[in-house]
Amino acid sequence: MVTEASWAGDPLARVLPAVKPRKLAKVPFVELAEGRLQGVVSSGSDIDRVYVSSIAAGSHGRHGRSCSTNNNRPCGGLNGPYMCKHLQALVAEAVMQYGQDRVARYLGAEVPEGGALASWLRGSKEPAPAAAVFSRFLRHLAYLEVPASTAVEPEMQWFRGAGAA
């Protein structure tokens, strides 16, 4: 069995398959990076609006939460002790992508057997760098526009086997 620690020094990234298939319309981008679960969540009311949402890894059961639109307007639903619907959707999709145990471990959340991760993420508003997350999302979208080819894509050479004949 390959563990994260066993390949941490490997310069080639491992791509793990999703635990369950995801529908990308609601949460097109989700990642565990920079000490946060973060991603892009589509607005339920405006097709031109998305939210950049994140939950910081916590200690002592506290997790910083952030949610704002793609033009840096704060989410109106992120108030008090409850997560907004964008954060709830992000957590649900992260669990489908990575599995609840892995997401909980990354965030430092202790979830009892049979418990739902979102119920155990306590915290409050905490600013997070939304622009960097949104920029990575746009970068991923750019690859959808690259025409199909067998030629080497310079930015993708870090993938194992890229450029090999």
DSSP file (Angstrom, degrees, kcal/mol; ACC not computed):
  #  RESIDUE AA STRUCTURE BP1 BP2  ACC     N-H-->O    O-->H-N    N-H-->O    O-->H-N    TCO  KAPPA ALPHA  PHI   PSI    X-CA   Y-CA   Z-CA
    1    1 A M              0   0    0      0, 0.0     2,-0.5     0, 0.0     0, 0.0   0.000 360.0 360.0 360.0 132.5    0.0    0.0    0.0
    2    2 A V        -     0   0    0      3,-0.0     2,-0.2     4,-0.0     3,-0.0  -0.780 360.0-163.9 -90.3 125.3    1.4    3.4   -0.9
    3    3 A T     >  -     0   0    0     -2,-0.5     4,-0.9     1,-0.1     3,-0.3  -0.685  32.0-112.9-103.5 162.2    1.0    6.0    1.8
    4    4 A E  T >4 S+     0   0    0     -2,-0.2     3,-0.7     1,-0.2     4,-0.4   0.884 118.0  53.2 -60.2 -37.7    1.3    9.7    1.4
    5    5 A A  G >4 S+     0   0    0      1,-0.2     3,-0.7     2,-0.2     4,-0.3   0.839 100.8  60.8 -66.9 -32.7    4.5    9.7    3.5
    6    6 A S  G 34 S+     0   0    0     -3,-0.3    -1,-0.2     1,-0.2    -2,-0.2   0.730 116.4  29.9 -70.9 -20.8    6.1    7.1    1.3
    7    7 A W  G X< S+     0   0    0     -4,-0.9     3,-1.5    -3,-0.7    -1,-0.2   0.272  84.8 108.8-120.0  12.6    6.0    9.2   -1.8
    8    8 A A  T <  S+     0   0    0     -3,-0.7    -2,-0.1    -4,-0.4    -1,-0.1   0.831  83.6  47.4 -58.7 -33.8    6.2   12.7   -0.3
    9    9 A G  T 3  S+     0   0    0     -4,-0.3    -1,-0.3    -3,-0.1    -2,-0.1   0.521  85.6 110.5 -86.4  -4.5    9.8   13.2   -1.6
   10   10 A D    <   -     0   0    0     -3,-1.5     4,-0.1     1,-0.1    -3,-0.1  -0.559  63.3-147.0 -71.9 126.7    8.9   12.0   -5.1
   11   11 A P  S    S+     0   0    0      0, 0.0     2,-0.5     0, 0.0    -1,-0.1   0.622  77.9  83.1 -71.7 -10.4    9.0   14.9   -7.6
   12   12 A L  S    S-     0   0    0     -5,-0.1     2,-0.2   147,-0.0   147,-0.1  -0.811  83.1-124.6 -97.9 132.7    6.2   13.4   -9.6
   13   13 A A        -     0   0    0     -2,-0.5     2,-0.5   145,-0.4   147,-0.3  -0.471  16.4-135.0 -75.3 141.9    2.6   14.1   -8.4
   14   14 A R        -     0   0    0     -2,-0.2     2,-0.6    -4,-0.1    -1,-0.0  -0.821  11.8-152.2 -94.0 134.3    0.3   11.2   -7.7
   15   15 A V        -     0   0    0     -2,-0.5    -2,-0.0     0, 0.0     0, 0.0  -0.936  11.4-159.2-109.5 116.1   -3.2   11.5   -9.1
   16   16 A L        -     0   0    0     -2,-0.6     3,-0.1     1,-0.1     2,-0.0  -0.754  20.0-115.9 -95.8 138.7   -5.7    9.5   -7.0
   17   17 A P        -     0   0    0      0, 0.0    -1,-0.1     0, 0.0     2,-0.0  -0.358  40.8 -93.4 -68.4 153.5   -9.0    8.5   -8.5
   18   18 A A        -     0   0    0      1,-0.1    79,-0.2     4,-0.0    80,-0.2  -0.349  23.9-132.0 -64.6 146.9  -12.2   10.0   -7.0
   19   19 A V  S    S+     0   0    0     78,-1.1    78,-0.2    77,-0.7    -1,-0.1   0.918  93.3   6.7 -65.6 -44.0  -13.8    7.9   -4.2
   20   20 A K  S    S-     0   0    0     76,-2.4    -1,-0.2    75,-0.0    79,-0.1  -0.964  96.4 -90.5-133.9 151.9  -17.2    8.4   -5.9
   21   21 A P        -     0   0    0      0, 0.0     2,-0.3     0, 0.0    76,-0.0  -0.371  45.3-148.8 -62.0 140.7  -18.0   10.1   -9.3
   22   22 A R        -     0   0    0     75,-0.0     2,-0.6    -2,-0.0    -4,-0.0  -0.838  12.1-133.7-112.2 149.9  -18.7   13.8   -8.9
   23   23 A K     >  -     0   0    0     -2,-0.3     4,-0.7     1,-0.1     3,-0.5  -0.917  17.8-158.7 -96.7 123.8  -21.0   16.1  -10.8
   24   24 A L  T  4 S+     0   0    0     -2,-0.6    -1,-0.1     1,-0.2     5,-0.0   0.496  70.7  86.6 -86.9  -3.2  -19.0   19.2  -11.6
   25   25 A A  T  4 S+     0   0    0      1,-0.2    -1,-0.2     2,-0.1    17,-0.1   0.899  98.7  33.1 -65.6 -40.9  -21.8   21.7  -12.2
   26   26 A K  T  4 S+     0   0    0     -3,-0.5    16,-3.1     1,-0.3    -1,-0.2   0.902 137.3  18.3 -84.2 -43.5  -22.2   22.7   -8.6
   27   27 A V     <  +     0   0    0     -4,-0.7    -1,-0.3    14,-0.2    14,-0.2  -0.782  67.5 171.0-129.5  86.9  -18.6   22.4   -7.3
   28   28 A P        +     0   0    0      0, 0.0     2,-0.4     0, 0.0    13,-0.1   0.674  68.8  35.1 -73.7 -15.2  -16.3   22.4  -10.4
   29   29 A F  E     +A   40   0A   0     11,-1.2    11,-2.1     2,-0.0     2,-0.3  -0.974  61.0 161.1-145.3 125.3  -13.1   22.7   -8.4
   30   30 A V  E     +A   39   0A   0     -2,-0.4     2,-0.3     9,-0.2     9,-0.2  -0.996   9.7 164.7-143.0 138.3  -12.1   21.3   -5.0
   31   31 A E  E     -A   38   0A   0      7,-2.7     7,-2.7    -2,-0.3     2,-0.7  -0.993  37.4-133.9-151.2 155.2   -8.7   20.8   -3.5
   32   32 A L  E     +A   37   0A   0     -2,-0.3     2,-0.3     5,-0.2     5,-0.2  -0.935  58.5 131.5-106.7 103.2   -6.9   20.1   -0.3
   33   33 A A  E >   +A   36   0A   0      3,-2.3     3,-1.9    -2,-0.7    -2,-0.1  -0.993  50.5  18.2-154.6 153.8   -4.1   22.6   -0.4
   34   34 A E  T 3  S-     0   0    0     -2,-0.3     3,-0.1     1,-0.3    -1,-0.1   0.779 127.4 -57.9  56.4  30.8   -2.3   25.3    1.7
   35   35 A G  T 3  S+     0   0    0      1,-0.2    22,-3.3    21,-0.1     2,-0.3   0.699 119.5  93.2  74.7  19.3   -3.7   23.9    4.9
   36   36 A R  E <  S-AB  33  56A   0     -3,-1.9    -3,-2.3    20,-0.3     2,-0.6  -0.975  75.3-126.9-140.8 153.1   -7.3   24.3    3.7
   37   37 A L  E     +AB  32  55A   0     18,-2.7    18,-2.6    -2,-0.3     2,-0.3  -0.922  53.9 164.1 -88.4 122.4  -10.1   22.5    2.0
   38   38 A Q  E     +AB  31  54A   0     -7,-2.7    -7,-2.7    -2,-0.6     2,-0.3  -0.972   8.7 129.7-145.6 155.9  -10.9   25.0   -0.7
   39   39 A G  E     -AB  30  53A   0     14,-2.2    14,-2.2    -2,-0.3     2,-0.5  -0.987  49.2 -77.8-179.9-173.0  -12.7   25.3   -4.0
   40   40 A V  E     -AB  29  52A   0    -11,-2.1   -11,-1.2    -2,-0.3     2,-0.4  -0.949  35.5-168.8-116.2 130.2  -15.1   27.0   -6.3
   41   41 A V  E     - B   0  51A   0     10,-3.0    10,-3.3    -2,-0.5   -14,-0.2  -0.973  21.8-122.3-123.0 130.9  -18.8   26.6   -5.9
   42   42 A S  E     - B   0  50A   0    -16,-3.1     8,-0.2    -2,-0.4     2,-0.2  -0.405  29.9-111.2 -70.1 145.6  -21.4   27.7   -8.4
   43   43 A S        -     0   0    0      6,-2.1    -1,-0.1     3,-0.4     6,-0.1  -0.515  14.2-144.9 -72.3 143.4  -24.1   30.2   -7.3
   44   44 A G  S    S+     0   0    0     -2,-0.2    -1,-0.1     1,-0.1     3,-0.1   0.641  96.9  35.5 -81.2 -14.6  -27.6   28.8   -7.1
   45   45 A S  S    S+     0   0    0      1,-0.2     2,-0.4     4,-0.1    -1,-0.1   0.648 116.0  43.6-114.9 -19.0  -29.1   32.1   -8.2
   46   46 A D    >   -     0   0    0      3,-0.2     3,-1.8     1,-0.1    -3,-0.4  -0.962  57.3-156.8-136.8 116.6  -26.8   33.6  -10.8
   47   47 A I  T 3  S+     0   0    0     -2,-0.4    -1,-0.1     1,-0.3    -4,-0.1   0.745  96.6  55.0 -64.2 -23.3  -25.1   31.7  -13.6
   48   48 A D  T 3  S+     0   0    0     -6,-0.1     2,-0.4     2,-0.0    -1,-0.3   0.431  97.4  80.2 -89.5   1.3  -22.3   34.3  -13.8
   49   49 A R    <   +     0   0    0     -3,-1.8    -6,-2.1    -6,-0.1     2,-0.3  -0.898  50.4 174.3-115.7 137.5  -21.4   34.1  -10.1
   50   50 A V  E     -B   42   0A   0     -2,-0.4    20,-1.6    -8,-0.2     2,-0.4  -0.924  21.9-133.7-130.0 161.2  -19.3   31.6   -8.3
   51   51 A Y  E     -BC  41  69A   0    -10,-3.3   -10,-3.0    -2,-0.3     2,-0.7  -0.937   4.8-145.1-116.4 137.8  -18.1   31.5   -4.7
   52   52 A V  E     -BC  40  68A   0     16,-3.3    16,-1.7    -2,-0.4     2,-0.3  -0.915  32.4-179.0 -99.2 114.2  -14.5   30.8   -3.6
   53   53 A S  E     +BC  39  67A   0    -14,-2.2   -14,-2.2    -2,-0.7     2,-0.3  -0.865   8.4 171.8-120.2 146.7  -15.0   28.9   -0.3
   54   54 A S  E     -BC  38  66A   0     12,-2.8    12,-2.4    -2,-0.3     2,-0.4  -0.998  22.4-157.6-154.1 154.4  -12.5   27.4    2.1
   55   55 A I  E     -BC  37  65A   0    -18,-2.6   -18,-2.7    -2,-0.3    10,-0.2  -0.990  26.0-137.5-131.0 121.1  -12.2   25.8    5.5
   56   56 A A  E     -B   36   0A   0      8,-3.1   -20,-0.3    -2,-0.4     8,-0.1  -0.510  27.9-100.4 -80.4 144.9   -8.9   26.0    7.3
   57   57 A A        -     0   0    0    -22,-3.3     7,-0.2    -2,-0.2     2,-0.2  -0.402  53.0-152.0 -58.6 138.3   -7.4   23.0    9.0
   58   58 A G        -     0   0    0     49,-2.6     2,-0.4     5,-0.1     5,-0.2  -0.645  19.7-146.4-118.1 170.0   -8.0   23.6   12.7
   59   59 A S  B >  S+F   62   0B   0      3,-0.8     3,-1.3    -2,-0.2    50,-0.0  -0.978  84.2  16.3-130.9 148.5   -6.8   22.9   16.1
   60   60 A H  T 3  S-     0   0    0     -2,-0.4    -1,-0.1     1,-0.2     3,-0.1   0.816 132.6 -61.8  59.1  31.9   -8.9   22.3   19.2
   61   61 A G  T 3  S+     0   0    0     47,-0.4    61,-0.6     1,-0.2     2,-0.5   0.627 106.7 123.6  75.6  13.4  -11.9   21.8   17.0
   62   62 A R  B <   -Fg  59 122B   0     -3,-1.3    -3,-0.8    59,-0.1     2,-0.4  -0.933  35.6-177.0-113.2 130.3  -11.9   25.3   15.5
   63   63 A H        -     0   0    0     59,-3.2    61,-0.4    -2,-0.5     2,-0.2  -0.987  24.4-128.1-129.0 123.3  -11.8   25.7   11.7
   64   64 A G        -     0   0    0     -2,-0.4    -8,-3.1    -7,-0.2     2,-0.4  -0.482  26.7-155.4 -69.4 136.8  -11.6   29.1   10.0
   65   65 A R  E     +Cd  55 125A   0     59,-2.7    61,-2.9   -10,-0.2     2,-0.3  -0.910  14.7 177.5-118.5 142.4  -14.2   29.6    7.3
   66   66 A S  E     +C   54   0A   0    -12,-2.4   -12,-2.8    -2,-0.4     2,-0.3  -0.998   6.1 164.8-143.3 139.9  -14.2   31.8    4.3
   67   67 A C  E     +C   53   0A   0     -2,-0.3     8,-2.3   -14,-0.2     2,-0.3  -0.879  11.5 148.2-156.9 122.5  -16.6   32.3    1.4
   68   68 A S  E     -CE  52  74A   0    -16,-1.7   -16,-3.3    -2,-0.3     4,-0.0  -0.970  44.0 -96.1-149.5 162.0  -16.8   35.2   -1.1
   69   69 A T  E >   -C   51   0A   0      4,-3.1     3,-2.0    -2,-0.3   -18,-0.2  -0.206  46.0 -96.8 -74.3 171.1  -17.8   35.7   -4.7
   70   70 A N  T 3  S+     0   0    0    -20,-1.6    -1,-0.1     1,-0.3   -19,-0.1   0.658 128.3  52.2 -64.2 -14.7  -15.4   35.7   -7.6
   71   71 A N  T 3  S-     0   0    0    -21,-0.2    -1,-0.3     2,-0.1    -2,-0.1  -0.019 124.9-101.8-110.7  30.0  -15.3   39.5   -7.3
   72   72 A N  S <  S+     0   0    0     -3,-2.0    -2,-0.1     1,-0.2   -21,-0.0   0.700  71.8 144.6  64.5  27.7  -14.5   39.4   -3.5
   73   73 A R        -     0   0    0      1,-0.0    -4,-3.1     0, 0.0    -1,-0.2  -0.827  54.5-110.6 -91.2 134.3  -18.0   40.2   -2.2
   74   74 A P  B     -E   68   0A   0      0, 0.0     2,-0.3     0, 0.0    -6,-0.3  -0.289  30.4-105.8 -66.1 148.0  -18.6   38.3    1.1
   75   75 A C    >   -     0   0    0     -8,-2.3     3,-1.0     1,-0.1    -8,-0.1  -0.570  20.8-146.1 -71.1 129.9  -21.1   35.5    1.1
   76   76 A G  T 3  S+     0   0    0     -2,-0.3    -1,-0.1     1,-0.2    -8,-0.0   0.709  94.9  59.3 -71.3 -20.2  -24.3   36.6    2.9
   77   77 A G  T 3  S+     0   0    0      1,-0.1     2,-1.4   -10,-0.0    -1,-0.2   0.512  79.2  92.8 -87.9  -4.5  -24.9   33.2    4.3
   78   78 A L    <   +     0   0    0     -3,-1.0     2,-0.3   -11,-0.1    -1,-0.1  -0.651  58.5 122.8 -93.3  83.3  -21.6   32.9    6.2
   79   79 A N    >   -     0   0    0     -2,-1.4     3,-0.9     3,-0.4    -3,-0.0  -0.984  59.1  -9.2-139.7 148.9  -22.7   34.2    9.6
   80   80 A G  T 3  S-     0   0    0     -2,-0.3    45,-0.1     1,-0.2    43,-0.0  -0.163 112.0 -34.3  65.2-156.1  -22.6   32.9   13.1
   81   81 A P  T 3  S+     0   0    0      0, 0.0     2,-0.3     0, 0.0    42,-0.3   0.486 111.9  90.3 -82.6  -2.3  -21.7   29.3   14.0
   82   82 A Y  S <  S-     0   0    0     -3,-0.9    -3,-0.4    40,-0.1     2,-0.2  -0.701  74.3-121.0-102.2 148.2  -23.3   27.7   10.8
   83   83 A M        -     0   0    0     -2,-0.3    -5,-0.1    35,-0.1    -1,-0.0  -0.577  29.5-118.3 -80.2 144.3  -21.7   27.0    7.5
   84   84 A C     >  -     0   0    0     -2,-0.2     4,-2.1     1,-0.1     3,-0.2  -0.271  32.9-100.8 -71.7 168.8  -23.2   28.7    4.4
   85   85 A K  H  > S+     0   0    0      1,-0.2     4,-2.1     2,-0.2     5,-0.1   0.784 122.1  58.6 -64.9 -26.4  -24.7   26.4    1.6
   86   86 A H  H  > S+     0   0    0      2,-0.2     4,-2.2     1,-0.2    -1,-0.2   0.917 107.6  45.1 -69.2 -42.6  -21.5   26.9   -0.4
   87   87 A L  H  > S+     0   0    0      2,-0.2     4,-2.6     1,-0.2    -2,-0.2   0.886 111.6  53.2 -67.3 -38.2  -19.3   25.5    2.3
   88   88 A Q  H  X S+     0   0    0     -4,-2.1     4,-2.3     1,-0.2    -2,-0.2   0.920 110.9  46.7 -61.5 -43.1  -21.7   22.6    2.8
   89   89 A A  H  X S+     0   0    0     -4,-2.1     4,-2.4     2,-0.2    -2,-0.2   0.892 111.0  52.7 -65.4 -39.4  -21.6   21.8   -0.9
   90   90 A L  H  X S+     0   0    0     -4,-2.2     4,-2.4     2,-0.2    -2,-0.2   0.926 110.4  46.8 -61.5 -45.9  -17.7   22.1   -0.8
   91   91 A V  H  X S+     0   0    0     -4,-2.6     4,-2.3     2,-0.2    -2,-0.2   0.926 111.8  51.2 -62.6 -44.8  -17.5   19.6    2.1
   92   92 A A  H  X S+     0   0    0     -4,-2.3     4,-1.6     1,-0.2    -2,-0.2   0.909 113.4  44.2 -60.4 -43.2  -19.9   17.2    0.4
   93   93 A E  H  X S+     0   0    0     -4,-2.4     4,-2.5     2,-0.2    -1,-0.2   0.863 110.5  54.5 -71.5 -35.3  -17.9   17.2   -2.9
   94   94 A A  H  X>S+     0   0    0     -4,-2.4     4,-3.3     2,-0.2     5,-0.7   0.897 107.3  51.3 -63.5 -39.0  -14.6   16.9   -1.1
   95   95 A V  H  X5S+     0   0    0     -4,-2.3     4,-1.4     1,-0.2    -1,-0.2   0.892 111.7  47.3 -64.6 -39.0  -15.9   13.8    0.7
   96   96 A M  H  <5S+     0   0    0     -4,-1.6   -76,-2.4    -5,-0.2   -77,-0.7   0.888 118.3  41.8 -67.9 -37.4  -16.9   12.4   -2.7
   97   97 A Q  H  <5S+     0   0    0     -4,-2.5   -78,-1.1   -79,-0.2    -2,-0.2   0.939 135.4  11.7 -74.3 -48.9  -13.5   13.3   -4.2
   98   98 A Y  H  <5S-     0   0    0     -4,-3.3     4,-0.3   -80,-0.2    -3,-0.2   0.615 105.9-106.9-109.8 -16.4  -11.2   12.3   -1.4
   99   99 A G     X< -     0   0    0     -4,-1.4     4,-2.0    -5,-0.7     5,-0.2   0.158  29.8 -94.4  93.0 143.6  -13.2   10.3    1.1
  100  100 A Q  H  > S+     0   0    0      1,-0.2     4,-2.8     2,-0.2     5,-0.3   0.887 120.6  54.7 -61.7 -41.5  -14.4   11.5    4.5
  101  101 A D  H  > S+     0   0    0      1,-0.2     4,-2.4     2,-0.2    -1,-0.2   0.918 110.1  46.0 -60.6 -43.9  -11.4   10.0    6.4
  102  102 A R  H  > S+     0   0    0     -4,-0.3     4,-2.4     2,-0.2    -1,-0.2   0.920 115.0  46.0 -67.1 -43.4   -8.8   11.8    4.3
  103  103 A V  H  X S+     0   0    0     -4,-2.0     4,-2.4     2,-0.2    -2,-0.2   0.929 114.2  48.6 -65.4 -44.5  -10.6   15.2    4.4
  104  104 A A  H  X>S+     0   0    0     -4,-2.8     5,-2.8    -5,-0.2     4,-0.9   0.916 112.3  48.8 -61.2 -43.7  -11.2   14.9    8.2
  105  105 A R  H ><5S+     0   0    0     -4,-2.4     3,-0.5    -5,-0.3    -1,-0.2   0.917 111.5  49.7 -61.8 -44.1   -7.5   14.0    8.7
  106  106 A Y  H 3<5S+     0   0    0     -4,-2.4    -2,-0.2     1,-0.2    -1,-0.2   0.891 115.1  43.4 -63.1 -40.3   -6.3   16.9    6.6
  107  107 A L  H 3<5S-     0   0    0     -4,-2.4   -49,-2.6    -5,-0.2    -1,-0.2   0.549 111.0-120.2 -83.8  -7.1   -8.5   19.4    8.4
  108  108 A G  T <<5 +     0   0    0     -4,-0.9     2,-0.4    -3,-0.5   -47,-0.4   0.860  61.2 149.7  70.8  35.4   -7.7   18.0   11.8
  109  109 A A      < -     0   0    0     -5,-2.8     2,-0.8    -6,-0.2    -1,-0.2  -0.848  42.2-143.9-104.4 136.4  -11.3   17.1   12.6
  110  110 A E        -     0   0    0     -2,-0.4    -5,-0.0    10,-0.2    -6,-0.0  -0.881  21.5-176.1-100.1 112.5  -12.3   14.2   14.8
  111  111 A V        -     0   0    0     -2,-0.8     3,-0.1     4,-0.1     6,-0.1  -0.935  22.1-128.2-112.1 122.5  -15.4   12.6   13.4
  112  112 A P    >   -     0   0    0      0, 0.0     3,-2.9     0, 0.0     8,-0.0  -0.272  45.9 -74.8 -66.2 156.3  -17.0    9.8   15.4
  113  113 A E  T 3  S+     0   0    0      1,-0.3     3,-0.1     3,-0.0     0, 0.0  -0.257 123.0  11.9 -51.5 127.0  -17.9    6.6   13.5
  114  114 A G  T 3  S+     0   0    0      1,-0.3    -1,-0.3    -3,-0.1     2,-0.1   0.395 100.3 130.3  83.9  -3.3  -20.9    7.1   11.4
  115  115 A G    <   -     0   0    0     -3,-2.9     2,-0.5     1,-0.1    -1,-0.3  -0.424  61.0-116.2 -82.2 159.0  -20.8   10.9   11.9
  116  116 A A    >   -     0   0    0      1,-0.1     3,-1.1    -2,-0.1     4,-0.5  -0.832  16.6-137.0 -96.0 130.4  -21.0   13.5    9.0
  117  117 A L  G >  S+     0   0    0     -2,-0.5     3,-2.2     1,-0.3     4,-0.3   0.887 100.5  59.6 -53.2 -47.0  -17.8   15.6    8.6
  118  118 A A  G >  S+     0   0    0      1,-0.3     3,-1.0     2,-0.2    -1,-0.3   0.812  99.5  58.6 -56.6 -31.2  -19.7   18.9    8.1
  119  119 A S  G <  S+     0   0    0     -3,-1.1    -1,-0.3     1,-0.2    -2,-0.2   0.670 106.5  48.5 -71.6 -16.0  -21.3   18.5   11.5
  120  120 A W  G <  S+     0   0    0     -3,-2.2     2,-1.0    -4,-0.5   -10,-0.2   0.253  82.9  98.2-110.7  10.7  -17.9   18.4   13.2
  121  121 A L    <   +     0   0    0     -3,-1.0     2,-0.3    -4,-0.3   -59,-0.1  -0.790  53.2 177.5-100.9  91.8  -16.3   21.4   11.6
  122  122 A R  B     +g   62   0B   0     -2,-1.0   -59,-3.2   -61,-0.6     2,-0.3  -0.683  22.2  99.1 -94.1 145.7  -16.8   24.2   14.1
  123  123 A G        -     0   0    0     -2,-0.3     2,-0.3   -61,-0.3   -59,-0.2  -0.996  50.9-108.3 170.3-165.7  -15.4   27.6   13.5
  124  124 A S        -     0   0    0    -61,-0.4   -59,-2.7    -2,-0.3   -45,-0.0  -0.863  52.3 -54.4-145.8 176.8  -15.9   31.2   12.5
  125  125 A K  B     +d   65   0A   0     -2,-0.3   -59,-0.2   -61,-0.2   -61,-0.1  -0.290  53.2 170.0 -59.4 139.2  -15.1   33.6    9.7
  126  126 A E        -     0   0    0    -61,-2.9   -70,-0.1    -3,-0.0    -1,-0.0  -0.920  36.2-111.6-152.1 124.6  -11.4   33.8    8.8
  127  127 A P        -     0   0    0      0, 0.0   -61,-0.1     0, 0.0   -63,-0.0  -0.238  37.7-178.0 -58.9 144.6  -10.0   35.6    5.8
  128  128 A A        -     0   0    0    -72,-0.0     2,-1.9   -74,-0.0     3,-0.2  -0.973  40.0 -96.2-141.5 154.1   -8.4   33.4    3.1
  129  129 A P     >  +     0   0    0      0, 0.0     4,-1.2     0, 0.0     3,-0.4  -0.489  46.7 168.9 -75.1  82.8   -6.7   34.1   -0.2
  130  130 A A  H  >  +     0   0    0     -2,-1.9     4,-2.7     1,-0.2     5,-0.2   0.845  68.7  63.7 -64.3 -35.4   -9.6   33.6   -2.6
  131  131 A A  H  > S+     0   0    0      1,-0.2     4,-2.4     2,-0.2    -1,-0.2   0.887 101.0  50.3 -60.1 -40.5   -7.8   35.1   -5.6
  132  132 A A  H  > S+     0   0    0     -3,-0.4     4,-1.9     2,-0.2    -1,-0.2   0.899 112.3  47.0 -66.1 -40.0   -5.2   32.4   -5.6
  133  133 A V  H  X S+     0   0    0     -4,-1.2     4,-2.1     2,-0.2    -2,-0.2   0.931 113.5  47.8 -66.4 -45.6   -7.8   29.6   -5.5
  134  134 A F  H  X S+     0   0    0     -4,-2.7     4,-2.5     1,-0.2    -2,-0.2   0.879 109.5  54.1 -63.8 -37.9   -9.9   31.2   -8.2
  135  135 A S  H  X S+     0   0    0     -4,-2.4     4,-2.0    -5,-0.2    -1,-0.2   0.907 108.2  48.5 -63.1 -42.7   -6.7   31.7  -10.3
  136  136 A R  H  X S+     0   0    0     -4,-1.9     4,-2.1     2,-0.2    -2,-0.2   0.889 110.1  52.9 -64.8 -37.9   -5.9   27.9  -10.1
  137  137 A F  H  X S+     0   0    0     -4,-2.1     4,-2.1     1,-0.2    -2,-0.2   0.939 109.5  47.7 -60.9 -47.3   -9.5   27.1  -11.0
  138  138 A L  H  X S+     0   0    0     -4,-2.5     4,-1.8     1,-0.2    -1,-0.2   0.862 108.9  55.3 -62.5 -35.0   -9.2   29.3  -14.1
  139  139 A R  H  X S+     0   0    0     -4,-2.0     4,-0.9     2,-0.2    -1,-0.2   0.902 107.3  49.3 -63.9 -41.2   -5.9   27.7  -15.0
  140  140 A H  H >< S+     0   0    0     -4,-2.1     3,-0.7     1,-0.2     4,-0.5   0.898 108.8  53.2 -64.3 -39.8   -7.6   24.3  -14.9
  141  141 A L  H >X S+     0   0    0     -4,-2.1     3,-1.5     1,-0.2     4,-0.5   0.858  98.8  64.3 -62.9 -34.4  -10.4   25.6  -17.1
  142  142 A A  H >< S+     0   0    0     -4,-1.8     3,-1.2     1,-0.3     4,-0.3   0.829  93.2  61.8 -59.6 -32.0   -7.8   26.7  -19.7
  143  143 A Y  G X< S+     0   0    0     -4,-0.9     3,-0.7    -3,-0.7    -1,-0.3   0.733  92.3  65.5 -69.0 -20.1   -6.7   23.1  -20.3
  144  144 A L  G <4 S+     0   0    0     -3,-1.5    -1,-0.3    -4,-0.5    -2,-0.2   0.744 100.1  52.2 -69.9 -21.7  -10.3   22.4  -21.5
  145  145 A E  G << S+     0   0    0     -3,-1.2    -1,-0.2    -4,-0.5    -2,-0.2   0.504  81.9 107.1 -92.7  -5.5   -9.6   24.7  -24.4
  146  146 A V  S <  S-     0   0    0     -3,-0.7     3,-0.1    -4,-0.3    -3,-0.0  -0.614  77.6-116.8 -74.7 125.3   -6.3   23.0  -25.5
  147  147 A P        -     0   0    0      0, 0.0     2,-0.1     0, 0.0    -1,-0.1  -0.286  36.0 -94.0 -62.5 147.3   -6.9   21.1  -28.7
  148  148 A A        +     0   0    0      2,-0.1     2,-0.3    -3,-0.0     3,-0.0  -0.390  63.7 149.9 -62.1 133.9   -6.4   17.3  -28.5
  149  149 A S        -     0   0    0      2,-0.1     4,-0.1    -2,-0.1    -3,-0.0  -0.986  53.6-137.0-161.5 157.5   -2.9   16.4  -29.6
  150  150 A T  S    S+     0   0    0     -2,-0.3    13,-0.1     2,-0.1     3,-0.1   0.413  73.5 111.0 -98.3  -0.6   -0.2   13.9  -29.0
  151  151 A A  S    S-     0   0    0      1,-0.1     2,-0.2    -3,-0.0    -2,-0.1  -0.339  82.8 -91.5 -71.2 155.8    2.5   16.7  -28.8
  152  152 A V        -     0   0    0     11,-0.1    -1,-0.1    10,-0.1     3,-0.1  -0.491  30.7-147.0 -68.8 131.5    4.2   17.5  -25.6
  153  153 A E    >   -     0   0    0     -2,-0.2     3,-2.3     1,-0.2     4,-0.3  -0.908  10.4-147.4 -98.9 109.8    2.4   20.2  -23.6
  154  154 A P  G >  S+     0   0    0      0, 0.0     3,-1.2     0, 0.0     4,-0.2   0.829  94.9  52.4 -51.2 -40.1    5.3   22.0  -21.8
  155  155 A E  G 3  S+     0   0    0      1,-0.3     3,-0.3     2,-0.1    -3,-0.0   0.668 109.4  51.2 -71.2 -14.8    3.3   22.9  -18.7
  156  156 A M  G X  S+     0   0    0     -3,-2.3     3,-1.9     1,-0.2    -1,-0.3   0.309  74.5 105.2-104.3   8.4    2.2   19.2  -18.3
  157  157 A Q  T <   +     0   0    0     -3,-1.2     5,-0.2    -4,-0.3    -1,-0.2   0.673  66.0  72.9 -65.7 -16.3    5.7   17.6  -18.4
  158  158 A W  T 3  S+     0   0    0     -3,-0.3  -145,-0.4    -4,-0.2    -1,-0.3   0.665  75.8  99.4 -73.2 -14.1    5.7   17.0  -14.7
  159  159 A F  S X  S-     0   0    0     -3,-1.9     3,-2.0  -147,-0.1     2,-0.1  -0.502  91.9 -98.4 -71.1 141.8    3.1   14.2  -15.2
  160  160 A R  T 3  S+     0   0    0   -147,-0.3    -1,-0.1     1,-0.3     3,-0.1  -0.391 108.8  12.5 -59.4 128.1    4.7   10.7  -15.3
  161  161 A G  T >  S+     0   0    0      1,-0.3     3,-1.9    -2,-0.1    -1,-0.3   0.319  87.4 143.6  88.0  -8.5    5.2    9.6  -18.9
  162  162 A A  T <  S+     0   0    0     -3,-2.0    -1,-0.3     1,-0.3     3,-0.1  -0.467  75.6  12.2 -66.1 131.0    4.5   13.1  -20.4
  163  163 A G  T 3  S+     0   0    0      1,-0.3    -1,-0.3    -2,-0.2     2,-0.2   0.356  95.0 133.8  85.9  -6.5    6.8   13.5  -23.4
  164  164 A A    <         0   0    0     -3,-1.9    -1,-0.3     1,-0.1    -4,-0.0  -0.544 360.0 360.0 -76.9 142.7    7.8    9.9  -23.4
  165  165 A A              0   0    0     -2,-0.2    -1,-0.1    -3,-0.1    -3,-0.0   0.452 360.0 360.0 -83.7 360.0    7.7    8.3  -26.9
